[in-house]
Amino acid sequence: MCAVVQRDVVFRRRRNSESWAIALVLAAGLALRLYYLFLPVTVDDDTAAYTQLADNWFHHGVYGFVHAGHIVPSLIRLPGYPLFLGVVFAVFGRDRIRAALALQILVDLGACWLLFDCLRTQVSGKVAWAGLLLAVFCPFTAAYTAAGMTESLSIACVSLAIWSLARFVRAARAGETAMAPLLALAAAAGFASLLRPDGALLLAVCAAAVFWYGRKGLGAGRSLRLAALAACLAALPLVPWTLRNARTFHLFQPLAPRAANNPGEFTPRGFHRWLRTWSIDFVDTANVAWNQSDVIDLRDIPPRACSSAQECRETRALIAEHNRVRDVTPALDVQFAALAAQRIRKHPLDYYVVMPVLRVADMWMRPRTELFDVEDNWWAVADHPADSMLAIALGLVNLGYVMLASWGFARRRVPLAGVLLVYMLLRSVAIATMPNPEQRYTMECFPMLILAAACVFARNRRGSDAEVPAVIAIASSEIAA
């Protein structure tokens, strides 16, 4: 009996040591994120929009933007992030954006721990530590905690959904219904849907996963009912938003419009379609798509934007007219649409396959410099060598995460690999047709990359089952004796 007590003491000491080690790693991660936080804050257009929505909503009762001295209702942004900002401003003071960013930092560190705990219970302690280090010191997710945009909270929602689903599946395989993880899963998917329109993908994938993984242990009928319950609970936060849009705008709009336009507002769809015939990287977005209401430098349009001398003449004429009025007017948009249709007829494979694949590849593999003070044309080393070196380093780090994750999936070490891969595939397909490729659109997949990359260090697929602490097993046998 004394031996059992001594082993129990040793086990507790090891657990305490591990807790202190986790705390130290998280403290280092906090220091990294505070470094980003106290850099000069660049107020993004999205940040300004979310801040204005929060202010008008909480102080004037109207969810909209100021136009001509009046607050005009809007639906171009979902209410999740303005709600978050509004609550923070109500507690810490009006427009205290740094307080909101500090809270994002804590949420992100919590998400890192969730990935650690998921790997610890599903694979092994060794793999969990690899996941914790990859999550805490990821420069990209850390940088987004100091940005007033939806990405950081969306990443946290994905992490919570994975953690909850893993716990639900573990219980379901034992024939038990774990309602607490199911409710946490619904909450994560529901808030993700309130943050971004593509958050609805998480809702759909998680509901399908509840059925798929639960059908063997719980039965098809029971798992289907639980999946339906999770989907309904996750969709519940969208009901007030949908009813508000129906009452205010007289239309059914459960999410934000894809073109981010209010009802009746002109959207240059022809211009966007023309962009999709040739736009493949972030430079195209920065130099052309974002200058829709400004001057577009003809030198920023690459040769692939026209495939004949006639197309080049038409393109130059359209850009010249655009620069004259500094906008895409309805009449000009019709001409861009005609040019796009002409290009699509000539090269349908490029439009429907090649360009979307190249856009997705750019969003996954391009150096993630969007939140760093780095020139967009980072490959021009002679013009700005320091920026180029930083961009190349960031590109190698990103490549490392992608390659490690691919290796983890290939070795079949990743828990819930099916649902993780389906989510990443669906998200890639959803963003493939966007005319403005940006690296941030793949950031929500980083929890999946981190889990898969950490599993490269797993010895077997079910490490957690094989690595029951020896002290517990010995103690149990001696007590039984």
ABEGO torsion letter per residue (X at the ends): XAAAAAAAAAAAAAAAAAAAAAAAAAAAAAAAAAAAAABBBBBBAAAAAAAAAAAAAAAAGBBBBBBGGBBBBBAABBAAAAAAAAAAAAAAEBGBAAAAAAAAAAAAAAAAAAAAAAAAAABBAAAAAAAAAAAAABAAAAAAAABBBAAAAAAAAAAAAAAAAAAAAAAAAAGBBBAAAAAAAAAAAAAAAAABAAAAAAAAAAAAAAAAAAAAAAEAAAAAAAAAAAAAAAAAAAAAAAAAAAAAAGBBBABBBAAGBBBGBBBBAAAAAAAAAABABAAAAAAAAAAAABBBBAAABBAAABABAAAAAAAAAAAAAAAAAGBBBAAAAAAAAAAAAAAAAABAAAAAAAAAAAAAAAAAABBBAAABBBBABAABAAABAAAAAAAAAAAAAAAAAAAAAAAAAAAGABBGAAAAAAAAAAAAAAAAABABBBAAAAAAAAAAAAAAAAAAABABABAAAAABBAAAAAAAAAAAX
